[in-house]
Amino acid sequence: KMIREGYSFEMLDASRVPAEIEGLRVISDEWLSSKRAREKGFSLGFFDERYLARFPCAVVRKDGAIVAFANLWAAPASGELSIDLMRHLTTAPGGVMEFLFIEIMLWGKGHGFHAFNLGVAPLSGVEARQSAPIWNKVVSLIFQNGEGIYNFQGLRAFKDKFNPAWSPVYIAVPSNAGKADLALVAADIAQLVSRGNTHAARAN
């Protein structure tokens, strides 16, 4: 459908990114404004010219103009491809990011990559049944009600569309940590993900 409507996919190598950086900045600024969000920078990348110019960038164009983009991380030794920063114009049609992801996967397959890493979905997948530890309950509470901090549920739902093989990411804490300590750790993680600085020193 996207192709029929005149949208096209293109992979820019790192040397071509500087020439497109101002167009990418316009998209990024509009995306942040529409989300009423500020830049992240812990679980996701943030817009920085020098950073983006170090990596290939996948773009979707319409009538020659870029309407969506994502920068790529490629690990040829392991055969894995991944993305970091991804943005699109608010005027881009629904499904533009799905189109971008699918085209990146097809491009990767054609260039010898065998895996596509969708990255993390912070604080998701934690069970909060009645008998679960307090840590699980606090994390689940933040995931379900922390949309003002970060789009936890939306990010998980988007990535779930691709039916990935989810792998857990673990947090290690002292065995004698109290309930209050665990709650603070969960809050620190949420702050780091949203690029806040409350309790950041403790979380590090």
ABEGO torsion letter per residue (X at the ends): XAAAAGBBBBBBBAAAAAAAAAAAAAAAAAAAAAAGBBBBGAABBBBBAAAAAABBBBBBBBGGBBABBBBBBBBAAAGBBBBBBBBBBAABBBGAAAAAAAAAAAAAAAAGBABBBAEBBBGBGBBABAABBAAAAAAAAAAAAAAAABBAAAAAAAAAAAGBBBBBBBBBBBAABBAAAAAAAAAAAAAAAAGBABGAAAAX
